[in-house]
Amino acid sequence: MAMDSEPGLRRQAIATALAAELQRQGQDGAIDIEALADAVEVALDPPPPMAEGKRPSELNSTNDD
């Protein structure tokens, strides 16, 4: 199975999330199962990217003469 397949990408996202969370928790010396579950959930359904740029009303234009 190729890693660019949907199951491969999903598995990679889970592994990456678990590795990052376990590394973070290893610094504290305890394992938090709920935090692991949250990390996997975010990896499987990431939040949408924040909008970039500004609305026209938020611009500070000085060429309105």
mmCIF file of the N, C-alpha and C atoms, coordinates in Angstrom:
data_MODEL
# 
_entry.id   MODEL 
# 
loop_
_atom_site.group_PDB 
_atom_site.id 
_atom_site.type_symbol 
_atom_site.label_atom_id 
_atom_site.label_alt_id 
_atom_site.label_comp_id 
_atom_site.label_asym_id 
_atom_site.label_entity_id 
_atom_site.label_seq_id 
_atom_site.pdbx_PDB_ins_code 
_atom_site.Cartn_x 
_atom_site.Cartn_y 
_atom_site.Cartn_z 
_atom_site.occupancy 
_atom_site.B_iso_or_equiv 
_atom_site.pdbx_formal_charge 
_atom_site.auth_seq_id 
_atom_site.auth_comp_id 
_atom_site.auth_asym_id 
_atom_site.auth_atom_id 
_atom_site.pdbx_PDB_model_num 
ATOM 1   N N  . MET A 1 1  ? 0.854   -1.179 0.000  1.00 0.00 ? 1  MET A N  1 
ATOM 2   C CA . MET A 1 1  ? 0.000   0.000  0.000  1.00 0.00 ? 1  MET A CA 1 
ATOM 3   C C  . MET A 1 1  ? 0.897   1.237  0.000  1.00 0.00 ? 1  MET A C  1 
ATOM 4   N N  . ALA A 1 2  ? 0.627   2.169  -0.874 1.00 0.00 ? 2  ALA A N  1 
ATOM 5   C CA . ALA A 1 2  ? 1.413   3.395  -0.967 1.00 0.00 ? 2  ALA A CA 1 
ATOM 6   C C  . ALA A 1 2  ? 1.063   4.352  0.168  1.00 0.00 ? 2  ALA A C  1 
ATOM 7   N N  . MET A 1 3  ? 2.056   5.109  0.600  1.00 0.00 ? 3  MET A N  1 
ATOM 8   C CA . MET A 1 3  ? 1.818   6.038  1.700  1.00 0.00 ? 3  MET A CA 1 
ATOM 9   C C  . MET A 1 3  ? 0.965   7.231  1.287  1.00 0.00 ? 3  MET A C  1 
ATOM 10  N N  . ASP A 1 4  ? 0.788   7.452  -0.030 1.00 0.00 ? 4  ASP A N  1 
ATOM 11  C CA . ASP A 1 4  ? -0.035  8.576  -0.439 1.00 0.00 ? 4  ASP A CA 1 
ATOM 12  C C  . ASP A 1 4  ? -1.509  8.210  -0.539 1.00 0.00 ? 4  ASP A C  1 
ATOM 13  N N  . SER A 1 5  ? -1.857  6.978  -0.174 1.00 0.00 ? 5  SER A N  1 
ATOM 14  C CA . SER A 1 5  ? -3.254  6.576  -0.160 1.00 0.00 ? 5  SER A CA 1 
ATOM 15  C C  . SER A 1 5  ? -3.942  7.176  1.057  1.00 0.00 ? 5  SER A C  1 
ATOM 16  N N  . GLU A 1 6  ? -5.248  7.239  0.997  1.00 0.00 ? 6  GLU A N  1 
ATOM 17  C CA . GLU A 1 6  ? -6.020  7.811  2.111  1.00 0.00 ? 6  GLU A CA 1 
ATOM 18  C C  . GLU A 1 6  ? -5.755  7.103  3.440  1.00 0.00 ? 6  GLU A C  1 
ATOM 19  N N  . PRO A 1 7  ? -5.799  5.759  3.492  1.00 0.00 ? 7  PRO A N  1 
ATOM 20  C CA . PRO A 1 7  ? -5.483  5.089  4.774  1.00 0.00 ? 7  PRO A CA 1 
ATOM 21  C C  . PRO A 1 7  ? -4.045  5.356  5.225  1.00 0.00 ? 7  PRO A C  1 
ATOM 22  N N  . GLY A 1 8  ? -3.115  5.441  4.287  1.00 0.00 ? 8  GLY A N  1 
ATOM 23  C CA . GLY A 1 8  ? -1.724  5.722  4.639  1.00 0.00 ? 8  GLY A CA 1 
ATOM 24  C C  . GLY A 1 8  ? -1.555  7.114  5.219  1.00 0.00 ? 8  GLY A C  1 
ATOM 25  N N  . LEU A 1 9  ? -2.224  8.092  4.623  1.00 0.00 ? 9  LEU A N  1 
ATOM 26  C CA . LEU A 1 9  ? -2.152  9.464  5.132  1.00 0.00 ? 9  LEU A CA 1 
ATOM 27  C C  . LEU A 1 9  ? -2.799  9.579  6.502  1.00 0.00 ? 9  LEU A C  1 
ATOM 28  N N  . ARG A 1 10 ? -3.911  8.885  6.681  1.00 0.00 ? 10 ARG A N  1 
ATOM 29  C CA . ARG A 1 10 ? -4.610  8.899  7.976  1.00 0.00 ? 10 ARG A CA 1 
ATOM 30  C C  . ARG A 1 10 ? -3.729  8.287  9.054  1.00 0.00 ? 10 ARG A C  1 
ATOM 31  N N  . ARG A 1 11 ? -3.097  7.160  8.736  1.00 0.00 ? 11 ARG A N  1 
ATOM 32  C CA . ARG A 1 11 ? -2.219  6.489  9.696  1.00 0.00 ? 11 ARG A CA 1 
ATOM 33  C C  . ARG A 1 11 ? -1.012  7.364  10.026 1.00 0.00 ? 11 ARG A C  1 
ATOM 34  N N  . GLN A 1 12 ? -0.467  8.026  9.030  1.00 0.00 ? 12 GLN A N  1 
ATOM 35  C CA . GLN A 1 12 ? 0.671   8.915  9.253  1.00 0.00 ? 12 GLN A CA 1 
ATOM 36  C C  . GLN A 1 12 ? 0.268   10.096 10.137 1.00 0.00 ? 12 GLN A C  1 
ATOM 37  N N  . ALA A 1 13 ? -0.914  10.642 9.920  1.00 0.00 ? 13 ALA A N  1 
ATOM 38  C CA . ALA A 1 13 ? -1.392  11.753 10.747 1.00 0.00 ? 13 ALA A CA 1 
ATOM 39  C C  . ALA A 1 13 ? -1.563  11.320 12.198 1.00 0.00 ? 13 ALA A C  1 
ATOM 40  N N  . ILE A 1 14 ? -2.098  10.114 12.398 1.00 0.00 ? 14 ILE A N  1 
ATOM 41  C CA . ILE A 1 14 ? -2.266  9.591  13.761 1.00 0.00 ? 14 ILE A CA 1 
ATOM 42  C C  . ILE A 1 14 ? -0.909  9.391  14.420 1.00 0.00 ? 14 ILE A C  1 
ATOM 43  N N  . ALA A 1 15 ? 0.018   8.776  13.702 1.00 0.00 ? 15 ALA A N  1 
ATOM 44  C CA . ALA A 1 15 ? 1.346   8.512  14.258 1.00 0.00 ? 15 ALA A CA 1 
ATOM 45  C C  . ALA A 1 15 ? 2.061   9.814  14.609 1.00 0.00 ? 15 ALA A C  1 
ATOM 46  N N  . THR A 1 16 ? 1.963   10.798 13.750 1.00 0.00 ? 16 THR A N  1 
ATOM 47  C CA . THR A 1 16 ? 2.603   12.090 14.009 1.00 0.00 ? 16 THR A CA 1 
ATOM 48  C C  . THR A 1 16 ? 2.000   12.766 15.230 1.00 0.00 ? 16 THR A C  1 
ATOM 49  N N  . ALA A 1 17 ? 0.676   12.739 15.336 1.00 0.00 ? 17 ALA A N  1 
ATOM 50  C CA . ALA A 1 17 ? 0.004   13.362 16.480 1.00 0.00 ? 17 ALA A CA 1 
ATOM 51  C C  . ALA A 1 17 ? 0.374   12.660 17.780 1.00 0.00 ? 17 ALA A C  1 
ATOM 52  N N  . LEU A 1 18 ? 0.381   11.337 17.759 1.00 0.00 ? 18 LEU A N  1 
ATOM 53  C CA . LEU A 1 18 ? 0.738   10.591 18.973 1.00 0.00 ? 18 LEU A CA 1 
ATOM 54  C C  . LEU A 1 18 ? 2.197   10.836 19.368 1.00 0.00 ? 18 LEU A C  1 
ATOM 55  N N  . ALA A 1 19 ? 3.100   10.837 18.398 1.00 0.00 ? 19 ALA A N  1 
ATOM 56  C CA . ALA A 1 19 ? 4.519   11.068 18.700 1.00 0.00 ? 19 ALA A CA 1 
ATOM 57  C C  . ALA A 1 19 ? 4.727   12.445 19.324 1.00 0.00 ? 19 ALA A C  1 
ATOM 58  N N  . ALA A 1 20 ? 4.094   13.465 18.749 1.00 0.00 ? 20 ALA A N  1 
ATOM 59  C CA . ALA A 1 20 ? 4.243   14.822 19.278 1.00 0.00 ? 20 ALA A CA 1 
ATOM 60  C C  . ALA A 1 20 ? 3.669   14.930 20.691 1.00 0.00 ? 20 ALA A C  1 
ATOM 61  N N  . GLU A 1 21 ? 2.504   14.331 20.905 1.00 0.00 ? 21 GLU A N  1 
ATOM 62  C CA . GLU A 1 21 ? 1.867   14.415 22.222 1.00 0.00 ? 21 GLU A CA 1 
ATOM 63  C C  . GLU A 1 21 ? 2.647   13.619 23.265 1.00 0.00 ? 21 GLU A C  1 
ATOM 64  N N  . LEU A 1 22 ? 3.140   12.446 22.895 1.00 0.00 ? 22 LEU A N  1 
ATOM 65  C CA . LEU A 1 22 ? 3.933   11.657 23.839 1.00 0.00 ? 22 LEU A CA 1 
ATOM 66  C C  . LEU A 1 22 ? 5.247   12.359 24.182 1.00 0.00 ? 22 LEU A C  1 
ATOM 67  N N  . GLN A 1 23 ? 5.841   13.018 23.213 1.00 0.00 ? 23 GLN A N  1 
ATOM 68  C CA . GLN A 1 23 ? 7.067   13.763 23.487 1.00 0.00 ? 23 GLN A CA 1 
ATOM 69  C C  . GLN A 1 23 ? 6.772   14.913 24.462 1.00 0.00 ? 23 GLN A C  1 
ATOM 70  N N  . ARG A 1 24 ? 5.666   15.621 24.224 1.00 0.00 ? 24 ARG A N  1 
ATOM 71  C CA . ARG A 1 24 ? 5.283   16.722 25.114 1.00 0.00 ? 24 ARG A CA 1 
ATOM 72  C C  . ARG A 1 24 ? 5.020   16.202 26.520 1.00 0.00 ? 24 ARG A C  1 
ATOM 73  N N  . GLN A 1 25 ? 4.293   15.089 26.606 1.00 0.00 ? 25 GLN A N  1 
ATOM 74  C CA . GLN A 1 25 ? 3.956   14.542 27.915 1.00 0.00 ? 25 GLN A CA 1 
ATOM 75  C C  . GLN A 1 25 ? 5.170   13.932 28.601 1.00 0.00 ? 25 GLN A C  1 
ATOM 76  N N  . GLY A 1 26 ? 6.125   13.428 27.843 1.00 0.00 ? 26 GLY A N  1 
ATOM 77  C CA . GLY A 1 26 ? 7.328   12.855 28.415 1.00 0.00 ? 26 GLY A CA 1 
ATOM 78  C C  . GLY A 1 26 ? 8.119   13.874 29.216 1.00 0.00 ? 26 GLY A C  1 
ATOM 79  N N  . GLN A 1 27 ? 8.015   15.126 28.841 1.00 0.00 ? 27 GLN A N  1 
ATOM 80  C CA . GLN A 1 27 ? 8.692   16.185 29.578 1.00 0.00 ? 27 GLN A CA 1 
ATOM 81  C C  . GLN A 1 27 ? 8.070   16.361 30.959 1.00 0.00 ? 27 GLN A C  1 
ATOM 82  N N  . ASP A 1 28 ? 6.782   16.074 31.074 1.00 0.00 ? 28 ASP A N  1 
ATOM 83  C CA . ASP A 1 28 ? 6.085   16.192 32.361 1.00 0.00 ? 28 ASP A CA 1 
ATOM 84  C C  . ASP A 1 28 ? 6.218   14.919 33.195 1.00 0.00 ? 28 ASP A C  1 
ATOM 85  N N  . GLY A 1 29 ? 6.538   13.807 32.542 1.00 0.00 ? 29 GLY A N  1 
ATOM 86  C CA . GLY A 1 29 ? 6.715   12.548 33.254 1.00 0.00 ? 29 GLY A CA 1 
ATOM 87  C C  . GLY A 1 29 ? 5.424   11.782 33.497 1.00 0.00 ? 29 GLY A C  1 
ATOM 88  N N  . ALA A 1 30 ? 4.336   12.140 32.830 1.00 0.00 ? 30 ALA A N  1 
ATOM 89  C CA . ALA A 1 30 ? 3.063   11.436 33.009 1.00 0.00 ? 30 ALA A CA 1 
ATOM 90  C C  . ALA A 1 30 ? 2.371   11.317 31.652 1.00 0.00 ? 30 ALA A C  1 
ATOM 91  N N  . ILE A 1 31 ? 1.523   10.318 31.511 1.00 0.00 ? 31 ILE A N  1 
ATOM 92  C CA . ILE A 1 31 ? 0.783   10.113 30.273 1.00 0.00 ? 31 ILE A CA 1 
ATOM 93  C C  . ILE A 1 31 ? -0.689  10.457 30.517 1.00 0.00 ? 31 ILE A C  1 
ATOM 94  N N  . ASP A 1 32 ? -1.213  11.336 29.692 1.00 0.00 ? 32 ASP A N  1 
ATOM 95  C CA . ASP A 1 32 ? -2.604  11.782 29.779 1.00 0.00 ? 32 ASP A CA 1 
ATOM 96  C C  . ASP A 1 32 ? -3.356  11.219 28.573 1.00 0.00 ? 32 ASP A C  1 
ATOM 97  N N  . ILE A 1 33 ? -4.170  10.205 28.815 1.00 0.00 ? 33 ILE A N  1 
ATOM 98  C CA . ILE A 1 33 ? -4.896  9.534  27.740 1.00 0.00 ? 33 ILE A CA 1 
ATOM 99  C C  . ILE A 1 33 ? -5.863  10.484 27.044 1.00 0.00 ? 33 ILE A C  1 
ATOM 100 N N  . GLU A 1 34 ? -6.506  11.352 27.777 1.00 0.00 ? 34 GLU A N  1 
ATOM 101 C CA . GLU A 1 34 ? -7.436  12.312 27.179 1.00 0.00 ? 34 GLU A CA 1 
ATOM 102 C C  . GLU A 1 34 ? -6.711  13.253 26.214 1.00 0.00 ? 34 GLU A C  1 
ATOM 103 N N  . ALA A 1 35 ? -5.522  13.690 26.592 1.00 0.00 ? 35 ALA A N  1 
ATOM 104 C CA . ALA A 1 35 ? -4.740  14.559 25.707 1.00 0.00 ? 35 ALA A CA 1 
ATOM 105 C C  . ALA A 1 35 ? -4.322  13.804 24.450 1.00 0.00 ? 35 ALA A C  1 
ATOM 106 N N  . LEU A 1 36 ? -4.017  12.516 24.591 1.00 0.00 ? 36 LEU A N  1 
ATOM 107 C CA . LEU A 1 36 ? -3.695  11.699 23.417 1.00 0.00 ? 36 LEU A CA 1 
ATOM 108 C C  . LEU A 1 36 ? -4.906  11.599 22.487 1.00 0.00 ? 36 LEU A C  1 
ATOM 109 N N  . ALA A 1 37 ? -6.060  11.367 23.058 1.00 0.00 ? 37 ALA A N  1 
ATOM 110 C CA . ALA A 1 37 ? -7.281  11.272 22.259 1.00 0.00 ? 37 ALA A CA 1 
ATOM 111 C C  . ALA A 1 37 ? -7.566  12.595 21.547 1.00 0.00 ? 37 ALA A C  1 
ATOM 112 N N  . ASP A 1 38 ? -7.354  13.711 22.241 1.00 0.00 ? 38 ASP A N  1 
ATOM 113 C CA . ASP A 1 38 ? -7.547  15.021 21.618 1.00 0.00 ? 38 ASP A CA 1 
ATOM 114 C C  . ASP A 1 38 ? -6.577  15.230 20.455 1.00 0.00 ? 38 ASP A C  1 
ATOM 115 N N  . ALA A 1 39 ? -5.327  14.817 20.649 1.00 0.00 ? 39 ALA A N  1 
ATOM 116 C CA . ALA A 1 39 ? -4.325  14.970 19.593 1.00 0.00 ? 39 ALA A CA 1 
ATOM 117 C C  . ALA A 1 39 ? -4.702  14.176 18.351 1.00 0.00 ? 39 ALA A C  1 
ATOM 118 N N  . VAL A 1 40 ? -5.204  12.965 18.550 1.00 0.00 ? 40 VAL A N  1 
ATOM 119 C CA . VAL A 1 40 ? -5.626  12.142 17.415 1.00 0.00 ? 40 VAL A CA 1 
ATOM 120 C C  . VAL A 1 40 ? -6.841  12.760 16.740 1.00 0.00 ? 40 VAL A C  1 
ATOM 121 N N  . GLU A 1 41 ? -7.781  13.244 17.521 1.00 0.00 ? 41 GLU A N  1 
ATOM 122 C CA . GLU A 1 41 ? -8.982  13.857 16.950 1.00 0.00 ? 41 GLU A CA 1 
ATOM 123 C C  . GLU A 1 41 ? -8.634  15.061 16.091 1.00 0.00 ? 41 GLU A C  1 
ATOM 124 N N  . VAL A 1 42 ? -7.725  15.903 16.566 1.00 0.00 ? 42 VAL A N  1 
ATOM 125 C CA . VAL A 1 42 ? -7.310  17.081 15.794 1.00 0.00 ? 42 VAL A CA 1 
ATOM 126 C C  . VAL A 1 42 ? -6.570  16.646 14.526 1.00 0.00 ? 42 VAL A C  1 
ATOM 127 N N  . ALA A 1 43 ? -5.762  15.589 14.632 1.00 0.00 ? 43 ALA A N  1 
ATOM 128 C CA . ALA A 1 43 ? -5.033  15.101 13.455 1.00 0.00 ? 43 ALA A CA 1 
ATOM 129 C C  . ALA A 1 43 ? -5.989  14.573 12.387 1.00 0.00 ? 43 ALA A C  1 
ATOM 130 N N  . LEU A 1 44 ? -7.068  13.942 12.811 1.00 0.00 ? 44 LEU A N  1 
ATOM 131 C CA . LEU A 1 44 ? -8.022  13.379 11.861 1.00 0.00 ? 44 LEU A CA 1 
ATOM 132 C C  . LEU A 1 44 ? -8.977  14.414 11.299 1.00 0.00 ? 44 LEU A C  1 
ATOM 133 N N  . ASP A 1 45 ? -9.258  15.448 12.058 1.00 0.00 ? 45 ASP A N  1 
ATOM 134 C CA . ASP A 1 45 ? -10.177 16.501 11.617 1.00 0.00 ? 45 ASP A CA 1 
ATOM 135 C C  . ASP A 1 45 ? -9.585  17.851 12.017 1.00 0.00 ? 45 ASP A C  1 
ATOM 136 N N  . PRO A 1 46 ? -8.543  18.306 11.296 1.00 0.00 ? 46 PRO A N  1 
ATOM 137 C CA . PRO A 1 46 ? -7.871  19.543 11.693 1.00 0.00 ? 46 PRO A CA 1 
ATOM 138 C C  . PRO A 1 46 ? -8.784  20.755 11.539 1.00 0.00 ? 46 PRO A C  1 
ATOM 139 N N  . PRO A 1 47 ? -8.558  21.766 12.372 1.00 0.00 ? 47 PRO A N  1 
ATOM 140 C CA . PRO A 1 47 ? -9.356  22.985 12.234 1.00 0.00 ? 47 PRO A CA 1 
ATOM 141 C C  . PRO A 1 47 ? -9.007  23.676 10.924 1.00 0.00 ? 47 PRO A C  1 
ATOM 142 N N  . PRO A 1 48 ? -9.942  24.419 10.353 1.00 0.00 ? 48 PRO A N  1 
ATOM 143 C CA . PRO A 1 48 ? -9.649  25.120 9.097  1.00 0.00 ? 48 PRO A CA 1 
ATOM 144 C C  . PRO A 1 48 ? -8.577  26.188 9.328  1.00 0.00 ? 48 PRO A C  1 
ATOM 145 N N  . PRO A 1 49 ? -7.801  26.494 8.293  1.00 0.00 ? 49 PRO A N  1 
ATOM 146 C CA . PRO A 1 49 ? -6.774  27.522 8.457  1.00 0.00 ? 49 PRO A CA 1 
ATOM 147 C C  . PRO A 1 49 ? -7.409  28.878 8.731  1.00 0.00 ? 49 PRO A C  1 
ATOM 148 N N  . MET A 1 50 ? -6.679  29.681 9.479  1.00 0.00 ? 50 MET A N  1 
ATOM 149 C CA . MET A 1 50 ? -7.172  31.027 9.765  1.00 0.00 ? 50 MET A CA 1 
ATOM 150 C C  . MET A 1 50 ? -7.163  31.835 8.477  1.00 0.00 ? 50 MET A C  1 
ATOM 151 N N  . ALA A 1 51 ? -8.137  32.682 8.314  1.00 0.00 ? 51 ALA A N  1 
ATOM 152 C CA . ALA A 1 51 ? -8.217  33.521 7.126  1.00 0.00 ? 51 ALA A CA 1 
ATOM 153 C C  . ALA A 1 51 ? -7.051  34.496 7.113  1.00 0.00 ? 51 ALA A C  1 
ATOM 154 N N  . GLU A 1 52 ? -6.501  34.677 5.946  1.00 0.00 ? 52 GLU A N  1 
ATOM 155 C CA . GLU A 1 52 ? -5.402  35.613 5.810  1.00 0.00 ? 52 GLU A CA 1 
ATOM 156 C C  . GLU A 1 52 ? -5.920  36.898 5.190  1.00 0.00 ? 52 GLU A C  1 
ATOM 157 N N  . GLY A 1 53 ? -5.206  37.962 5.432  1.00 0.00 ? 53 GLY A N  1 
ATOM 158 C CA . GLY A 1 53 ? -5.575  39.230 4.840  1.00 0.00 ? 53 GLY A CA 1 
ATOM 159 C C  . GLY A 1 53 ? -6.541  40.011 5.703  1.00 0.00 ? 53 GLY A C  1 
ATOM 160 N N  . LYS A 1 54 ? -6.965  41.133 5.176  1.00 0.00 ? 54 LYS A N  1 
ATOM 161 C CA . LYS A 1 54 ? -7.882  42.007 5.908  1.00 0.00 ? 54 LYS A CA 1 
ATOM 162 C C  . LYS A 1 54 ? -9.085  42.324 5.038  1.00 0.00 ? 54 LYS A C  1 
ATOM 163 N N  . ARG A 1 55 ? -10.150 42.654 5.701  1.00 0.00 ? 55 ARG A N  1 
ATOM 164 C CA . ARG A 1 55 ? -11.343 43.117 5.005  1.00 0.00 ? 55 ARG A CA 1 
ATOM 165 C C  . ARG A 1 55 ? -11.098 44.556 4.561  1.00 0.00 ? 55 ARG A C  1 
ATOM 166 N N  . PRO A 1 56 ? -11.789 44.999 3.520  1.00 0.00 ? 56 PRO A N  1 
ATOM 167 C CA . PRO A 1 56 ? -11.591 46.379 3.069  1.00 0.00 ? 56 PRO A CA 1 
ATOM 168 C C  . PRO A 1 56 ? -11.819 47.409 4.172  1.00 0.00 ? 56 PRO A C  1 
ATOM 169 N N  . SER A 1 57 ? -12.749 47.140 5.063  1.00 0.00 ? 57 SER A N  1 
ATOM 170 C CA . SER A 1 57 ? -13.021 48.100 6.145  1.00 0.00 ? 57 SER A CA 1 
ATOM 171 C C  . SER A 1 57 ? -11.892 48.143 7.167  1.00 0.00 ? 57 SER A C  1 
ATOM 172 N N  . GLU A 1 58 ? -11.028 47.138 7.177  1.00 0.00 ? 58 GLU A N  1 
ATOM 173 C CA . GLU A 1 58 ? -9.921  47.099 8.122  1.00 0.00 ? 58 GLU A CA 1 
ATOM 174 C C  . GLU A 1 58 ? -8.650  47.753 7.584  1.00 0.00 ? 58 GLU A C  1 
ATOM 175 N N  . LEU A 1 59 ? -8.669  48.120 6.311  1.00 0.00 ? 59 LEU A N  1 
ATOM 176 C CA . LEU A 1 59 ? -7.484  48.730 5.711  1.00 0.00 ? 59 LEU A CA 1 
ATOM 177 C C  . LEU A 1 59 ? -7.379  50.193 6.101  1.00 0.00 ? 59 LEU A C  1 
ATOM 178 N N  . ASN A 1 60 ? -6.160  50.673 6.187  1.00 0.00 ? 60 ASN A N  1 
ATOM 179 C CA . ASN A 1 60 ? -5.898  52.069 6.531  1.00 0.00 ? 60 ASN A CA 1 
ATOM 180 C C  . ASN A 1 60 ? -5.361  52.754 5.283  1.00 0.00 ? 60 ASN A C  1 
ATOM 181 N N  . SER A 1 61 ? -6.260  53.091 4.395  1.00 0.00 ? 61 SER A N  1 
ATOM 182 C CA . SER A 1 61 ? -5.869  53.672 3.120  1.00 0.00 ? 61 SER A CA 1 
ATOM 183 C C  . SER A 1 61 ? -5.795  55.192 3.227  1.00 0.00 ? 61 SER A C  1 
ATOM 184 N N  . THR A 1 62 ? -4.707  55.735 2.734  1.00 0.00 ? 62 THR A N  1 
ATOM 185 C CA . THR A 1 62 ? -4.536  57.187 2.767  1.00 0.00 ? 62 THR A CA 1 
ATOM 186 C C  . THR A 1 62 ? -4.684  57.799 1.393  1.00 0.00 ? 62 THR A C  1 
ATOM 187 N N  . ASN A 1 63 ? -5.087  57.038 0.385  1.00 0.00 ? 63 ASN A N  1 
ATOM 188 C CA . ASN A 1 63 ? -5.231  57.580 -0.969 1.00 0.00 ? 63 ASN A CA 1 
ATOM 189 C C  . ASN A 1 63 ? -6.695  57.841 -1.328 1.00 0.00 ? 63 ASN A C  1 
ATOM 190 N N  . ASP A 1 64 ? -7.489  58.210 -0.364 1.00 0.00 ? 64 ASP A N  1 
ATOM 191 C CA . ASP A 1 64 ? -8.919  58.483 -0.584 1.00 0.00 ? 64 ASP A CA 1 
ATOM 192 C C  . ASP A 1 64 ? -9.189  59.947 -0.884 1.00 0.00 ? 64 ASP A C  1 
ATOM 193 N N  . ASP A 1 65 ? -8.188  60.669 -1.334 1.00 0.00 ? 65 ASP A N  1 
ATOM 194 C CA . ASP A 1 65 ? -8.341  62.129 -1.571 1.00 0.00 ? 65 ASP A CA 1 
ATOM 195 C C  . ASP A 1 65 ? -9.232  62.420 -2.726 1.00 0.00 ? 65 ASP A C  1 
# 
